[in-house]
Amino acid sequence: MGFFDHLQKGGGFSLQAKKPQIRQVVQTRPAPPSRSSSQPSNRPTPRPVPAESQRKTRDFLSTSASGEREYSSKRRLTPLRNRKRPTPEQRLSSDDDDGSDTDTSFDIRKRARTGDSSEPDYGRRLRSLKAFSGDETRALPMVHAAKLTSGDKAAKFSPAFGRTGQRAEILLQYPSATPKERYDLVAPRDNDEFKPLDDIVQVIETVCQHYIIEDNEEDMKEFNDESSGIKRKVRRALIRGSEAEFRESVADYNDAIQRLRRNGSIAKKLDATHKLSLPHVERILTQIYSRTVSPRVESLRQYENGTDNVYGELLPRFISTIFKETGLKSNHVFVDLGSGVGNVVLQAALEIGCESWGCEMMDNACDLAELQQAEFRARCRLWGIAPGKTQLVRGDFLNEQSIIDVLKRADVILINNQAFTPQLNNELINHFLDMKEGCQIVSLKSFVPAGHQIQSRNLNSPINLLKVKKREYWSNSVSWTDVGGDYFIATKDSSKLKRFVEDQGLS
């Protein structure tokens, strides 16, 4: 299974919180970057600047920052890999448990940040109009949870609640005008497998937290009352192991959600919401991943270590931090170069609502990315969310014309170059000339050497156009290690280079 499915390790319906699990999809990656201010020893040595790059630099210096220039299509290369999975889920261990976690034993360099996602974006329309005006009987092209526990996978699951004989099914309503999702009432024989009862509880708790109007005391009590609310009744039914109580609680939830949707309460709540919280985003992304990538995750092991084609994921909380640090908004363009199975592309479109692009050349990852994109569209409709447009391109990101074109107008570009060869990192540098002023390039290895200064002898180097700031990431941020490291945000800013040229009388 994949990263998203290993958040709890309790029983079939224990929902026990535990320390984050980091699974490696391929061979162990190199050790994390040093905490010192110096660059890693494997930082590529700058190569002589090609004549073509020198010409483009001269052209740049004689063109205004907003001027349009032709983008050279002479590109070659291979992509990287990166991706993510969510943070630990909420606890469900006892009727009186408050779910707190007081473990403070981690070293500060392994501590995970707990900040929320990006600031509210008042220009974003969060609610999907189609999701609230559709036909409740028209099926969505989605992967039902029941499909993950039936057919050739059925032997990996046993009936829940002590039931014997034939399996039972239950239906779960989402906060939109869409049909219910089908679940089997089963528990996995192996804790690493999909847990349908956990998934049901997490959906209900996410809806209770994010789809109920806070100042409506009657609705809040119906869903969130600590003793009699729907959320508490569902949890209590699982703790008691009562199928009858569980069915009754889920039925009460289904009826209540349909009523709130029909009277416009849910639409009103979404219209007043201008950002998605990270737990909300993670819940949707986890469902998508578990239904598409996890059953096929073995295909991601087919990467050759020591090349550009090594798979590793940047996890959701880290990605959300990047969105916040770069100020990504719904009217921006995001590009992930080496997008793997598409996790970050989908997260940007969902969490931020922006136009989101990815490019990947490895066929196995591209196949899974296409499955995720199809499920993403259906799941967003289920949850009533209008995401940004997503474009997943199959091919070399330095040769694909659609990517070449979108890079000219990108606001934030993610390049997980942790495992890139020096040649690839060096060749990428020459493409910064074509990105617009103010574009931010996020990477795990800096493209600008520490202490770099503009001088006459390196005047034509594209890295002179970058203003770099160094940031730390914490544990539970990347898939190849459980400790933190550094990442870099390079902003295209030609002002320093132009001042140097003017001061030296070189213009």
C-alpha positions in Angstrom: 0.0 0.0 0.0 1.0 3.7 -0.2 1.9 6.5 2.1 -1.6 7.6 2.6 -2.8 4.3 4.0 -0.4 3.8 6.9 -1.5 6.5 9.2 -3.0 4.3 11.8 -1.8 0.9 13.0 -4.6 -0.1 15.3 -7.4 -2.6 14.8 -10.1 -2.5 12.2 -11.8 0.5 13.9 -9.4 1.8 16.5 -8.3 5.0 14.8 -5.3 5.1 17.1 -3.0 8.1 16.7 0.7 7.2 16.4 3.9 8.8 15.4 4.0 9.6 11.6 5.1 6.7 9.4 7.5 7.4 6.6 7.6 4.7 4.0 10.3 4.5 1.4 9.0 3.6 -2.0 12.5 2.7 -3.4 16.0 2.4 -2.1 17.1 4.6 0.7 17.9 8.1 -0.4 21.0 10.0 0.6 21.2 11.6 4.1 19.3 14.8 4.6 21.1 18.1 4.0 23.5 19.4 6.6 22.1 21.9 9.2 25.2 24.1 8.7 25.0 27.1 6.5 27.4 25.6 3.9 26.2 23.9 0.8 26.1 20.0 0.6 29.3 18.5 -0.7 27.5 17.0 -3.6 26.4 20.3 -4.9 27.1 20.4 -8.7 30.1 22.4 -9.8 28.9 25.3 -12.1 29.7 24.6 -15.7 30.9 27.2 -18.2 27.9 29.3 -19.4 26.9 28.3 -22.9 27.1 30.9 -25.7 23.3 30.6 -26.1 22.8 31.5 -22.4 25.2 34.4 -22.7 23.2 35.7 -25.7 19.9 35.4 -23.7 21.4 37.2 -20.8 22.5 40.1 -23.0 19.0 40.2 -24.5 17.5 40.2 -21.0 19.5 43.2 -19.9 18.3 45.2 -22.9 14.7 44.3 -22.4 12.3 45.6 -19.8 11.2 43.2 -17.0 7.8 42.9 -18.5 8.9 42.6 -22.1 8.0 39.4 -24.1 10.7 37.3 -25.6 10.8 34.0 -27.5 11.4 31.0 -25.3 14.1 28.6 -26.7 12.8 25.1 -27.2 16.2 23.5 -27.3 15.7 21.5 -24.1 16.7 18.0 -23.0 16.5 16.1 -19.8 14.8 13.8 -17.3 12.5 14.7 -14.4 12.6 14.0 -10.7 10.1 12.7 -8.3 8.3 14.0 -5.3 5.2 13.6 -3.3 3.3 13.3 0.0 0.9 11.9 2.5 -1.1 13.3 5.3 -0.5 13.8 9.0 -1.7 11.4 11.7 -5.5 11.1 12.0 -7.6 11.9 15.0 -7.8 9.3 17.9 -10.7 7.1 18.7 -9.6 5.0 21.6 -12.1 5.4 24.4 -15.4 7.1 25.1 -13.7 9.6 27.5 -10.4 10.2 25.7 -9.8 13.8 24.8 -7.4 12.8 22.0 -4.6 14.9 23.3 -1.0 14.1 22.5 1.6 15.2 25.1 4.7 13.5 23.7 7.4 16.1 23.8 10.4 13.7 23.5 11.3 14.7 19.9 14.5 16.6 19.3 13.6 20.1 18.0 15.1 19.3 14.6 12.6 16.4 14.2 9.6 18.4 15.5 6.7 18.7 13.0 5.2 22.1 12.5 1.5 22.3 13.2 0.6 25.6 11.6 -2.5 25.9 9.5 -2.6 26.2 5.7 -2.5 29.4 3.7 -4.2 32.6 4.6 -7.9 33.1 3.4 -8.2 33.9 -0.3 -11.3 36.1 -0.6 -11.1 35.9 -4.4 -11.7 32.2 -4.4 -15.2 30.6 -4.9 -14.9 27.4 -2.9 -18.3 25.8 -3.6 -18.8 23.8 -6.7 -22.1 24.9 -8.3 -22.5 21.6 -10.1 -22.1 19.6 -6.9 -25.3 21.3 -5.5 -27.4 21.2 -8.6 -26.9 17.7 -9.9 -29.0 14.6 -10.0 -28.8 12.7 -6.8 -29.3 9.4 -8.6 -26.7 9.9 -11.3 -23.6 7.9 -10.5 -20.1 9.6 -10.5 -17.2 7.9 -12.2 -15.5 7.2 -8.8 -13.9 4.2 -7.0 -16.3 3.2 -4.2 -14.7 2.0 -1.0 -16.5 -1.3 -1.4 -14.3 -2.0 -4.5 -11.2 -1.9 -2.3 -12.5 -4.7 -0.1 -14.2 -7.0 -2.6 -13.4 -9.2 -5.6 -9.8 -10.5 -5.5 -9.1 -8.4 -2.4 -12.0 -9.9 -0.3 -9.7 -12.5 1.3 -7.7 -9.7 3.0 -10.8 -8.6 5.0 -13.1 -10.2 7.5 -16.7 -9.2 8.6 -16.8 -6.4 11.2 -18.7 -6.3 14.4 -18.4 -10.1 15.0 -20.7 -10.8 12.0 -20.5 -14.3 10.5 -21.4 -15.4 7.1 -22.3 -13.0 4.4 -20.9 -9.5 4.3 -23.0 -6.4 4.8 -22.9 -3.0 3.0 -23.6 0.5 4.2 -24.1 3.8 2.3 -22.5 7.1 3.3 -23.8 10.5 2.1 -21.4 13.4 1.3 -22.3 17.1 1.6 -23.4 17.5 -2.0 -26.2 16.4 -4.4 -24.4 13.2 -5.3 -25.2 9.5 -4.7 -23.9 7.9 -1.6 -20.6 6.0 -1.5 -20.8 2.2 -0.9 -18.8 0.6 1.9 -18.4 -3.0 3.1 -18.7 -3.5 6.8 -15.4 -5.3 7.1 -12.0 -5.0 8.9 -8.6 -5.7 7.4 -6.7 -8.8 8.4 -3.5 -6.8 8.0 -3.3 -3.4 9.6 -1.6 -2.0 6.5 -4.7 -2.5 4.4 -7.6 -0.1 3.8 -9.9 0.4 6.8 -13.4 1.2 5.6 -14.9 1.9 9.1 -12.1 4.4 9.9 -12.7 6.1 6.5 -16.4 6.4 7.4 -15.7 8.0 10.8 -13.2 10.4 9.3 -15.6 11.5 6.6 -18.3 12.2 9.2 -15.9 14.1 11.5 -14.6 16.2 8.6 -18.2 17.1 7.6 -19.1 17.9 11.3 -16.1 20.2 11.5 -16.2 22.0 8.2 -19.7 22.0 6.8 -21.9 23.1 9.8 -22.6 26.7 10.4 -21.1 27.6 13.7 -23.7 30.1 14.8 -26.6 27.7 14.2 -26.8 26.2 17.7 -29.4 23.6 16.8 -27.3 22.1 14.0 -24.1 22.3 15.9 -25.7 20.4 18.8 -27.1 17.8 16.5 -23.7 17.0 15.0 -21.1 18.0 17.6 -22.6 17.7 21.1 -20.1 15.9 23.3 -22.7 13.5 24.7 -25.5 13.2 22.1 -24.1 14.5 18.8 -23.9 12.4 15.7 -20.1 12.5 15.7 -20.0 11.1 19.3 -22.7 8.5 18.6 -20.7 7.1 15.6 -17.5 6.9 17.7 -19.3 5.3 20.6 -20.9 2.6 18.4 -17.5 1.5 17.2 -16.1 1.4 20.7 -18.9 -0.8 21.8 -18.7 -2.9 18.7 -22.4 -2.6 18.0 -23.4 -2.9 14.3 -27.0 -1.8 15.1 -25.8 1.4 16.8 -23.3 2.1 14.0 -26.0 1.7 11.3 -28.4 3.9 13.2 -25.8 6.6 13.7 -24.7 6.7 10.1 -28.4 6.8 9.0 -29.0 9.8 11.3 -25.9 11.4 9.7 -27.1 10.7 6.2 -30.6 12.2 6.8 -29.2 15.3 8.6 -26.7 16.0 5.8 -29.3 15.7 3.1 -31.6 18.0 5.0 -28.9 20.7 5.4 -27.9 20.4 1.8 -31.5 20.8 0.6 -32.2 23.8 2.9 -29.1 25.6 1.6 -27.2 25.5 4.9 -24.2 23.7 3.5 -24.0 25.9 0.4 -24.2 29.0 2.7 -21.3 27.6 4.8 -19.1 26.9 1.8 -19.9 30.4 0.3 -18.6 32.0 3.5 -15.4 29.9 3.5 -12.4 31.2 1.7 -9.8 28.5 2.5 -9.6 24.8 3.1 -7.9 23.7 6.3 -5.0 21.2 5.9 -6.9 18.3 7.6 -9.8 18.8 5.2 -7.4 18.8 2.3 -5.6 15.7 3.6 -8.8 13.8 4.1 -9.8 14.2 0.4 -6.3 13.5 -0.9 -6.0 10.4 1.3 -9.2 9.0 -0.1 -8.0 9.6 -3.7 -4.6 8.1 -3.1 -6.0 5.0 -1.3 -8.4 4.2 -4.1 -6.0 4.7 -7.0 -2.3 4.6 -6.1 -2.2 2.4 -3.0 -3.5 -0.8 -4.8 -0.8 -0.3 -7.4 2.0 1.2 -5.4 4.5 -1.6 -6.3 4.9 -0.1 -9.7 6.6 2.9 -8.2 9.5 0.7 -7.1 10.6 0.4 -10.8 13.1 3.3 -10.6 16.8 3.1 -10.9 18.7 4.5 -8.0 21.5 6.9 -8.9 19.6 8.5 -11.8 17.1 11.4 -12.1 14.4 8.8 -12.2 14.1 8.1 -8.4 10.8 8.4 -6.7 10.3 10.2 -3.4 7.4 12.2 -2.1 7.1 15.6 -0.5 4.3 15.2 2.1 1.2 17.4 2.4 2.1 19.5 5.4 5.4 20.4 3.9 3.7 21.3 0.6 1.1 23.4 2.5 4.0 25.3 4.1 5.5 25.9 0.7 2.2 27.4 -0.5 2.0 29.7 2.5 5.7 30.8 2.2 5.3 31.6 -1.5 1.9 33.3 -1.1 0.2 31.1 -3.7 -3.3 32.2 -4.5 -6.2 31.0 -6.6 -5.4 33.4 -9.4 -1.9 32.1 -9.7 -0.3 29.4 -11.8 1.6 26.5 -10.1 3.9 24.1 -11.9 5.5 20.9 -10.5 8.4 19.8 -12.7 8.7 16.0 -12.2 5.3 15.6 -10.7 5.3 11.8 -10.1 1.8 10.5 -9.4 0.5 14.0 -9.3 -0.1 14.5 -5.6 1.3 18.0 -5.3 -0.5 19.1 -8.5 -3.8 18.0 -7.0 -3.1 19.5 -3.6 -2.4 22.9 -5.1 -5.6 22.8 -7.2 -7.6 21.7 -4.1 -6.1 23.6 -1.2 -5.4 26.8 -3.1 -7.8 26.6 -6.1 -5.1 27.7 -8.6 -4.3 26.6 -12.1 -2.0 23.6 -11.4 0.3 21.9 -13.8 2.6 18.9 -13.6 5.0 17.1 -15.9 6.3 13.6 -15.6 8.1 11.3 -18.0 8.0 7.9 -16.2 5.1 5.9 -17.6 4.3 4.0 -14.4 3.9 7.2 -12.4 2.0 8.9 -15.3 -0.5 6.1 -15.4 -1.2 6.5 -11.6 -1.4 10.2 -12.0 -4.1 9.9 -14.6 -6.1 7.6 -12.3 -5.7 10.1 -9.4 -6.8 13.0 -11.6 -10.0 11.2 -12.6 -10.8 10.3 -9.0 -9.8 13.8 -7.9 -12.6 15.3 -10.0 -15.2 12.9 -8.7 -14.1 13.4 -5.0 -14.2 17.2 -5.3 -17.7 16.9 -6.6 -18.6 14.6 -3.7 -17.2 17.1 -1.2 -18.8 20.0 -2.9 -15.5 21.7 -3.7 -14.5 23.6 -6.8 -10.8 23.0 -7.4 -8.5 24.8 -9.7 -7.9 23.4 -13.2 -5.3 20.6 -13.4 -3.1 19.7 -16.3 -0.9 16.6 -16.1 1.6 16.3 -19.0 3.4 13.1 -19.9 6.9 13.7 -21.2 10.3 15.5 -20.6 9.5 18.8 -18.9 12.2 20.5 -20.8 10.9 19.5 -24.2 7.1 19.5 -23.8 5.8 22.7 -25.5 2.9 23.0 -23.2 5.2 23.1 -20.2 7.6 25.5 -21.9 4.7 27.8 -22.5 3.2 27.6 -19.0 6.6 28.3 -17.4 6.6 31.8 -18.9 3.5 32.7 -16.8 4.1 30.5 -13.7 4.0 32.2 -10.3 5.4 29.3 -8.3 7.5 26.4 -9.7 8.3 23.3 -7.6 11.5 21.3 -8.4 12.2 18.4 -6.1 15.9 18.2 -7.2 17.0 16.2 -4.1 18.0 13.2 -6.3 18.8 15.0 -9.5 22.1 14.4 -11.2 24.5 17.4 -11.3 23.9 17.6 -15.1 20.2 18.0 -14.7 20.5 20.7 -12.0 23.0 22.6 -14.2 20.8 22.4 -17.3 17.8 23.6 -15.3 19.7 26.8 -14.4 19.6 28.0 -18.0 15.8 28.0 -18.0 15.5 30.7 -15.4 16.0 33.4 -18.0 12.6 32.5 -19.5 10.5 32.8 -16.3 8.7 36.0 -15.5 9.9 38.5 -13.0 8.8 37.6 -9.5 8.4 33.9 -10.2 9.4 31.8 -7.2 11.3 28.5 -7.7 11.2 26.1 -4.8 13.8 23.4 -4.6 15.5 21.1 -2.1 19.0 21.9 -3.4 19.9 25.5 -4.0 20.7 26.6 -7.6 22.8 29.4 -6.2 26.0 28.6 -4.4 26.4 29.9 -0.8 28.2 33.3 -0.8 27.7 33.8 -4.6 28.4 37.4 -5.7 27.9 39.0 -9.1 31.2 39.7 -10.8 32.3 40.7 -14.2 33.6 37.2 -14.9 30.2 35.6 -14.1 28.0 38.4 -15.5 26.3 36.1 -17.9 25.3 33.4 -15.4 21.5 32.9 -15.1 21.8 32.5 -11.3 22.5 36.2 -11.0 18.8 36.7 -11.7 17.9 34.8 -8.5 17.4 36.1 -5.0 17.4 33.0 -2.7 16.2 32.5 0.9 16.8 29.3 2.8 14.1 27.6 4.9 13.9 24.6 7.2 11.5 21.7 6.8 10.7 19.4 9.8 10.0 15.7 10.3 7.1 14.2 8.5 7.9 16.4 5.5 9.5 14.0 2.9 9.2 10.3 2.3 12.9 9.3 2.3 13.8 10.4 5.8 12.0 11.1 9.1 14.3 14.0 10.0 14.3 17.6 8.8 16.4 19.5 6.3 16.6 22.6 4.2 14.8 23.9 1.2 15.2 27.0 -0.9 12.9 29.6 -2.5 14.6 31.4 -5.3 12.8 34.5 -6.6 13.5 35.8 -10.1 14.7 39.4 -9.4 16.8 41.2 -12.0 17.2 44.4 -10.0 20.6 43.4 -8.4 22.1 42.4 -11.7 20.9 45.6 -13.4 22.3 47.7 -10.6 25.7 45.9 -10.9 25.7 46.5 -14.7 24.9 50.2 -14.2 27.5 50.7 -11.5 30.2 49.0 -13.6 29.2 51.0 -16.6 28.5 47.9 -18.6 25.1 48.7 -19.9 
